[in-house]
């Protein structure tokens, strides 16, 4: 055997080995992706077969209350407001320290102040 033939055989076996690996890899990858998923097929089949129930106008009865607008508020009477305003204007303001007749009143005692008693100095 010559040197050139040996190199050719090595090259051919190397290429054949690489092609076998490539075929093996490419052969396994598509089969895994093409495998059927039974659960997914059943799920999609059930989704396609589902029919939504029809909605009737009477379906909401018993679940929704009937709307009734609230009663309009009563407006205050104009005559009473005028009388109340006059009574307010005629009131005499109360000033602290004066009685209602304008007389000065006695000073109020402070109930919260404690009387301080002087303690007797202890005898020796």
C-alpha positions as CSV (number, residue, x, y, z in Angstrom):
1,X,0.0,0.0,0.0
2,X,1.2,3.4,-0.8
3,X,1.3,6.5,1.2
4,X,-1.3,8.2,-1.0
5,X,-3.8,5.4,-0.7
6,X,-3.5,5.3,3.0
7,X,-4.2,9.1,3.2
8,X,-7.2,8.6,0.9
9,X,-8.6,5.8,3.1
10,X,-8.1,7.8,6.2
11,X,-9.9,10.8,4.6
12,X,-12.7,8.6,3.4
13,X,-13.2,7.0,6.8
14,X,-13.0,10.4,8.5
15,X,-15.7,11.8,6.2
16,X,-17.8,8.7,6.5
17,X,-17.6,8.9,10.3
18,X,-18.6,12.6,10.3
19,X,-21.5,11.9,8.0
20,X,-22.7,9.1,10.2
21,X,-22.7,11.4,13.2
22,X,-24.5,14.1,11.2
23,X,-27.1,11.7,10.0
24,X,-27.6,10.4,13.5
25,X,-28.1,13.9,14.9
26,X,-30.3,15.1,12.1
27,X,-32.3,11.9,12.2
28,X,-33.1,12.1,15.9
29,X,-34.0,15.8,16.0
30,X,-37.0,15.8,13.6
31,X,-38.5,12.7,15.1
32,X,-38.6,14.2,18.5
33,X,-40.4,17.3,17.2
34,X,-42.8,15.3,15.1
35,X,-43.9,13.0,17.9
36,X,-47.6,13.4,18.6
37,X,-48.6,14.9,21.9
38,X,-51.8,13.1,22.9
39,X,-52.8,15.5,25.7
40,X,-52.4,18.5,23.5
41,X,-54.4,16.9,20.7
42,X,-57.3,16.1,23.0
43,X,-57.2,19.6,24.5
44,X,-57.3,21.3,21.1
45,X,-60.1,18.9,20.0
46,X,-62.2,19.8,23.1
47,X,-61.6,23.5,22.5
48,X,-62.8,23.3,19.0
49,X,-65.9,21.3,20.0
50,X,-66.9,23.8,22.8
51,X,-70.1,25.7,22.1
52,X,-70.7,28.9,24.1
53,X,-74.2,29.0,25.7
54,X,-76.5,31.6,24.2
55,X,-77.3,34.7,26.3
56,X,-81.0,35.5,26.9
57,X,-82.2,38.9,28.1
58,X,-83.9,37.3,31.0
59,X,-80.7,35.6,32.3
60,X,-79.8,38.7,34.5
61,X,-83.1,38.6,36.4
62,X,-82.5,37.8,40.1
63,X,-78.8,38.8,39.8
64,X,-79.2,42.5,39.1
65,X,-81.3,45.0,41.0
66,X,-83.6,47.3,39.2
67,X,-82.4,50.9,39.0
68,X,-84.6,53.5,40.6
69,X,-83.3,57.1,40.8
70,X,-83.1,58.6,44.3
71,X,-85.7,61.1,45.4
72,X,-84.9,64.7,44.8
73,X,-83.8,66.6,47.9
74,X,-86.3,69.2,49.3
75,X,-85.2,72.8,49.0
76,X,-85.3,74.9,52.1
77,X,-88.0,77.4,52.4
78,X,-86.9,81.0,51.7
79,X,-89.0,82.5,54.5
80,X,-87.4,80.5,57.2
81,X,-83.9,81.5,56.0
82,X,-84.8,85.2,56.2
83,X,-86.2,84.8,59.7
84,X,-83.2,82.8,60.8
85,X,-80.8,85.5,59.4
86,X,-82.7,88.3,61.2
87,X,-82.6,86.4,64.5
88,X,-78.8,85.8,64.1
89,X,-78.2,89.5,63.4
90,X,-80.2,90.6,66.5
91,X,-78.2,88.4,68.8
92,X,-75.8,90.1,71.3
93,X,-72.2,88.8,71.1
94,X,-70.9,87.3,74.4
95,X,-67.6,88.8,75.5
96,X,-65.6,87.0,78.1
97,X,-65.6,88.7,81.4
98,X,-68.9,90.5,80.8
99,X,-72.4,89.5,81.7
100,X,-75.1,89.6,79.1
101,X,-76.2,93.0,80.3
102,X,-72.7,94.5,79.7
103,X,-71.8,94.3,83.5
104,X,-68.4,93.0,84.5
105,X,-68.5,89.7,86.4
106,X,-66.3,88.5,89.2
107,X,-63.2,86.7,88.2
108,X,-63.7,83.0,88.1
109,X,-61.8,80.8,90.4
110,X,-59.2,78.4,88.9
111,X,-60.3,75.0,90.1
112,X,-57.2,73.3,88.8
113,X,-54.7,75.4,90.9
114,X,-53.7,73.7,94.1
115,X,-53.3,75.8,97.2
116,X,-49.8,75.7,98.4
117,X,-49.5,75.5,102.1
118,X,-46.2,76.5,103.7
119,X,-44.8,73.7,105.7
120,X,-43.6,74.5,109.2
121,X,-39.8,74.3,109.5
122,X,-38.9,71.3,111.7
123,X,-37.7,72.3,115.2
124,X,-34.4,71.1,116.5
